[in-house]
Amino acid sequence: MSSSAPRGAERMIHQDYIARIRYSNALPPPPNPPKLLDIPNTGLASGQYTTPGFASRLAREQPLNIEADAELGMPLDLVGMPGIFDGDESSIQAPLQAPAPHPHDRALLRPLSTLGKPKFSDSGVSFLRRTEYISSHTSRARYDSTTPRPLIGNGGSRPKGLDQDVDKESPEYIKNQVKKSFQIAEQNLKNRISVRHPTKRNLQLVEAYPLLPDLDAFPDPGGYVTIKFLTNPVPPNSTYDIRVENSLLKPIEATEEEENAKQLAREAHERDPERYPAPDDKIEYEFFMTETPSAALSFKRKFDVLDPEHEDEELYSDRNGSGEGCFKFKRIRAYESALQTGSVPDKYEEEVIIAVHDGKDGLHQKGAYYYPIVQRTSIRPQRQKNIDKKMKRIHDPDEDKNVTDFVDMRVEDPSEQMRDARNIFRECPYGVDNEEEDEVDGAQSERQREKSSTPEQRVIDDGSGS
């Protein structure tokens, strides 16, 4: 039966075609075969299965199944390394001079503090305004409006008579400050109750010593050298070995070949610093010690001018080839400098040695005497040098004859020339320049012609090669 309604009266509905497209996203199989774990059945009531630490604990308890061979996965073939069976281990050691990194790898050597987002400076931004504090402007406006202008300059905590344009590096300012320090020290000595510790307020001044230079104790270089061992020079022991502080460090003079090699390396470094490293300026030493602690104590007494028996010949523990008394020091091993700091111009800047004297010895007045430190050196045992010497001994058996095994030392008074060289530092704490040195040398030579000769202080080395 057909409808009699007209076709134009039908309702037209527009419908879009929707197609659902699905892609397969199947997970790959696990890389390792499944493994059954023996999990203790504690029950669901304990709540351990739902905590995050439960899986972490299981992972820690499972041993790692790593099958390692006898060489732990890194086979070492020593056959192809030159000289390894002759005692030369230089082929398996790190080079003394680290190679320069490639320019592409320098970014990897940046410190951790420089990593992160870069900080841009707002100094060049024109639309940003500098922070201004309202309180400062308000107080100034209040003082300008209510206080007379002559009183504004006198207010505040600024001391009177202090010129803001004073040059603190000028000699006049330094001289005034030095005089002021002596005045303050004199006032503190008169009234010790007023002296207070800067941090610990409960401390009280018990005794005061003037800080003075010991002008009679200057060595030849004008200061002292502190030596620090990076490793223990003696075998470990429960008691302190007094021989260490009464030992000898003898510098090893470089041979002519070594000096020429250093000079060539220095010239190459000056021509092209990026390609050629700086020459190795390490100082080599030979370390000697006495064989017994009693000999070390006698050696210490021999240098102690306060000891009434320091000139006694019986203090010597051995006899040299001439029959004179001496101290015999045995060679322990060779050392080299690892770090050197300090120089003559800054010998009073960082560290000084202070010795307190009560004034009862008859040589010093009561005070705390300070001694300058010219150089601070850290030494370590030689490694590469010992390897090279071992190789030389294999090829040249006469190499052992050049090694000093024992040193015979005898202590005597300094000569007049040595006394004059030390007395220079009494008037010139930092030494003299070349022109002044020529004048001093001329005066010393004239003085030596007028005076008689005196015994010299020397080290007798007649036990080499024994």
Number of C-alpha atoms within 10 A of each C-alpha: 3 4 6 6 8 7 8 7 7 8 6 7 5 4 6 5 4 6 6 4 5 6 5 5 6 6 6 6 7 7 6 6 7 7 6 6 8 7 7 6 6 10 9 9 7 8 10 13 13 10 9 9 11 12 13 10 10 12 11 9 9 9 7 8 6 6 7 9 9 7 8 8 9 9 9 8 7 11 9 8 13 13 14 14 10 10 12 17 15 16 11 11 9 8 9 8 10 8 10 11 10 8 7 7 9 10 9 8 8 10 8 7 6 8 8 7 6 7 6 7 7 11 9 8 8 7 7 9 9 8 6 8 8 8 9 10 11 11 11 12 12 11 14 12 10 8 12 10 11 8 9 12 9 11 9 7 6 9 9 7 6 8 8 6 6 9 11 10 8 9 10 11 12 13 11 10 13 11 11 12 12 11 11 10 14 11 13 16 15 9 10 14 11 12 15 14 11 7 7 8 9 7 11 13 13 7 7 12 13 12 14 14 16 16 15 13 13 21 14 15 14 23 22 18 13 11 14 14 14 12 10 10 14 12 6 9 7 5 6 9 15 15 21 17 11 17 17 19 15 15 14 13 11 11 9 9 9 11 12 12 12 16 13 13 17 18 14 16 16 13 11 11 12 10 11 16 17 17 16 11 10 13 17 22 21 19 20 24 24 25 14 13 15 14 21 24 16 18 24 18 18 22 13 13 12 12 11 10 13 17 15 10 12 12 20 19 17 15 15 18 10 7 8 11 19 23 23 24 22 19 20 15 14 21 26 20 20 18 13 14 9 17 13 16 11 14 21 19 10 9 16 15 13 16 11 14 15 12 11 9 11 8 11 15 14 17 18 19 20 18 21 23 22 21 18 17 17 17 21 19 22 16 12 14 14 14 15 14 13 17 16 14 13 12 9 11 9 10 14 14 11 9 12 17 18 20 25 20 22 20 18 14 12 13 15 18 17 14 15 18 19 20 19 18 20 16 10 10 18 17 18 15 8 9 8 11 13 12 11 16 14 12 12 15 12 11 14 14 9 8 9 8 11 11 10 14 13 13 13 13 14 15 16 13 11 10
